Amino acid sequence: MSQSVATCEHCGAALSLDDLRGHDCPYCRTVLAHHARAAEQAALVNHMMAQRGLAPVVPYAYGADLPPVYPMSGVQVLVGGGGAVPPGAQPPSSAFPATPDDELQRIVAEGQARQAEFAAKARTLADAAGEDHLAIALGAHQGTALLRAAGAAIGVGLVTLTVGIALRETAAADPAVALALAAGGGALALVSLLVRLGVTPRASASGRAAEEAWRRSLPFALEGYFEALRGEPRASCHVQVHLDWASPRVPPAGLIASFVQRSDPAATAAPGDPSGWVSAPLPGPGGLEGGGRARGNQRLVAYVHGVVEGALLALHAEYPIARVALRRDW
């Protein structure tokens, strides 16, 4: 599966290099921004050439007007120093030279340079954003040292608050001491809770290495997992899963569904794929998860671990799996 390198400016879908080579977004069918800009440059140059009576020098581009065609018959017409005008090309004009001038060449070169610069910047920004999405998803799922410390502090604060209230109610200690104990415990719990909810966790290099080690330890290939985590988080998404088998012995589709529904009861069969399924909607960021707010693609990490460890490993023991391919759909 191709790694996403950019996002559609219209629908926000993650686009791979293969998608960027096309003319429009494969999800919303909107013309991609860099193709639209290139088409504008091509149309401008062709228009200027037509005004000067010259044949267009910029090939027809997606979104640009078609260049005019001047049918010719018979022998090709010689131009200037002996060059020939092929049939179907625009005839030369006596008022202007038959070759493009320096200004037109400069416009063409500038347009090509701007398109290349835009594509390079888009890839750089997409790569940086994808790595950040991956770090947040893994950090929120695995937990970081700060989040673990904040969680422990919440527990200590609540215990201290409870003890202080109990001492005050039972008069087992000086009321001022009991009140100070309760107030300190409550403040500690509140501050720790705010830290846990407000800080965005990001997995360290060791955390990413641990997740990669888990993926490599599986008895089958797991493809598309990190690519899905690098995608832009959405309010809701589905995961489409396909299985390739390591032997001719293939389980019936009903058996696959039974295994998968142990971890995902709302999973549905993938259309036209007896060895695959589509997950239930996975909520995106927001809500509480493990004592904190769910962040980024955190639930996608939890889903993949749950399906692999709760269903696919058991299925693999009976029907060897060669590859598990994941794809996140919007």
Backbone hydrogen bonds, N-H to C=O, Kabsch-Sander energy under -0.5 kcal/mol:
donor,donor_aa,acceptor,acceptor_aa,energy
5,V,15,L,-3.3
6,A,15,L,-1.6
8,C,13,A,-2.3
12,G,8,C,-1.6
15,L,6,A,-3.7
17,L,3,Q,-0.6
20,L,16,S,-2.1
21,R,17,L,-1.3
22,G,18,D,-0.6
22,G,19,D,-1.1
25,C,30,T,-2.9
29,R,25,C,-1.9
32,L,23,H,-2.0
36,A,32,L,-2.3
37,R,33,A,-2.3
38,A,34,H,-1.9
39,A,35,H,-2.4
40,E,36,A,-2.0
41,Q,37,R,-2.1
42,A,38,A,-2.4
43,A,39,A,-2.6
44,L,40,E,-2.2
45,V,41,Q,-2.4
46,N,42,A,-2.5
47,H,43,A,-2.1
48,M,44,L,-2.3
49,M,45,V,-2.3
50,A,46,N,-2.4
51,Q,47,H,-2.1
52,R,48,M,-1.2
53,G,50,A,-1.3
54,L,49,M,-2.9
64,A,61,A,-2.3
70,Y,88,G,-0.9
77,V,85,V,-0.7
79,V,83,G,-3.5
82,G,79,V,-1.7
83,G,79,V,-1.5
85,V,77,V,-2.1
88,G,70,Y,-0.6
89,A,86,P,-1.9
96,F,93,S,-0.8
105,Q,101,D,-1.9
106,R,102,D,-2.3
107,I,103,E,-2.2
108,V,104,L,-2.4
109,A,105,Q,-2.6
110,E,106,R,-2.6
111,G,107,I,-2.6
112,Q,108,V,-2.4
113,A,109,A,-2.5
114,R,110,E,-2.6
115,Q,111,G,-2.2
116,A,112,Q,-2.3
117,E,113,A,-2.5
118,F,114,R,-2.6
119,A,115,Q,-2.4
120,A,116,A,-2.3
121,K,117,E,-2.5
122,A,118,F,-2.5
123,R,119,A,-2.2
124,T,120,A,-2.2
125,L,121,K,-2.8
126,A,122,A,-2.4
127,D,123,R,-2.5
128,A,124,T,-2.3
129,A,125,L,-2.7
130,G,126,A,-2.6
131,E,127,D,-2.3
132,D,128,A,-1.8
133,H,129,A,-2.5
134,L,130,G,-2.3
135,A,131,E,-2.4
136,I,132,D,-2.5
137,A,133,H,-2.4
138,L,134,L,-2.3
139,G,135,A,-2.6
140,A,136,I,-2.7
141,H,137,A,-1.7
142,Q,138,L,-3.2
143,G,139,G,-2.2
148,R,144,T,-2.7
149,A,145,A,-2.4
150,A,146,L,-2.6
151,G,147,L,-2.5
152,A,148,R,-2.3
153,A,149,A,-2.4
154,I,150,A,-2.0
155,G,151,G,-1.8
156,V,152,A,-2.4
157,G,153,A,-2.8
158,L,154,I,-2.4
159,V,155,G,-2.2
160,T,156,V,-2.6
161,L,157,G,-2.6
162,T,158,L,-2.4
163,V,159,V,-2.5
164,G,160,T,-2.6
165,I,161,L,-2.2
166,A,162,T,-2.4
167,L,163,V,-2.7
168,R,164,G,-2.0
169,E,165,I,-2.4
170,T,166,A,-2.2
171,A,167,L,-0.8
172,A,167,L,-1.2
173,A,167,L,-0.8
178,A,174,D,-2.7
179,L,175,P,-2.7
180,A,176,A,-2.5
181,L,177,V,-2.4
182,A,178,A,-2.4
183,A,179,L,-2.7
184,G,180,A,-2.4
185,G,181,L,-2.3
186,G,182,A,-2.5
187,A,183,A,-2.4
188,L,184,G,-2.4
189,A,185,G,-2.3
190,L,186,G,-2.4
191,V,187,A,-2.6
192,S,188,L,-2.2
193,L,189,A,-2.1
194,L,190,L,-2.3
195,V,191,V,-2.2
196,R,192,S,-2.5
197,L,193,L,-2.2
198,G,194,L,-2.4
199,V,195,V,-2.3
203,A,135,A,-2.4
208,R,204,S,-2.3
209,A,205,A,-2.3
210,A,206,S,-2.2
211,E,207,G,-1.8
212,E,208,R,-2.4
213,A,209,A,-2.4
214,W,210,A,-2.1
215,R,211,E,-2.2
216,R,212,E,-2.4
217,S,213,A,-1.5
218,L,214,W,-0.6
218,L,215,R,-1.0
221,A,322,A,-2.0
223,E,221,A,-0.6
223,E,324,V,-2.9
228,A,224,G,-1.8
229,L,225,Y,-1.8
230,R,226,F,-1.5
231,G,228,A,-1.0
237,C,282,L,-1.3
238,H,329,D,-2.0
240,Q,327,R,-3.4
241,V,239,V,-0.5
241,V,277,W,-2.8
242,H,325,A,-2.2
243,L,275,S,-2.4
244,D,323,R,-2.7
246,A,320,P,-2.4
247,S,320,P,-0.5
250,V,248,P,-1.0
255,L,252,P,-0.6
256,I,252,P,-1.6
257,A,253,A,-2.2
258,S,254,G,-1.8
259,F,255,L,-2.1
260,V,256,I,-2.6
261,Q,257,A,-2.6
262,R,259,F,-1.2
263,S,260,V,-1.7
264,D,260,V,-2.4
267,A,264,D,-2.0
268,T,278,V,-2.6
270,A,273,D,-0.5
270,A,276,G,-1.2
273,D,270,A,-2.1
276,G,273,D,-1.3
277,W,241,V,-1.8
278,V,268,T,-3.3
279,S,239,V,-2.6
282,L,237,C,-3.5
284,G,235,A,-2.3
286,G,294,A,-2.4
289,E,292,G,-5.1
292,G,289,E,-1.2
294,A,287,G,-2.2
298,Q,295,R,-1.9
300,L,297,N,-0.5
301,V,297,N,-1.5
302,A,298,Q,-1.9
303,Y,299,R,-2.4
304,V,300,L,-2.3
305,H,301,V,-2.3
306,G,302,A,-2.4
307,V,303,Y,-2.7
308,V,304,V,-2.6
309,E,305,H,-2.6
310,G,306,G,-2.1
311,A,307,V,-1.7
312,L,307,V,-2.5
313,L,308,V,-2.1
315,L,311,A,-2.3
316,H,312,L,-2.7
317,A,313,L,-1.3
318,E,314,A,-0.7
318,E,315,L,-0.8
319,Y,315,L,-3.1
322,A,244,D,-2.6
323,R,244,D,-1.7
324,V,221,A,-3.1
325,A,242,H,-2.7
326,L,223,E,-2.6
327,R,240,Q,-1.7
329,D,238,H,-2.4
329,D,327,R,-0.5
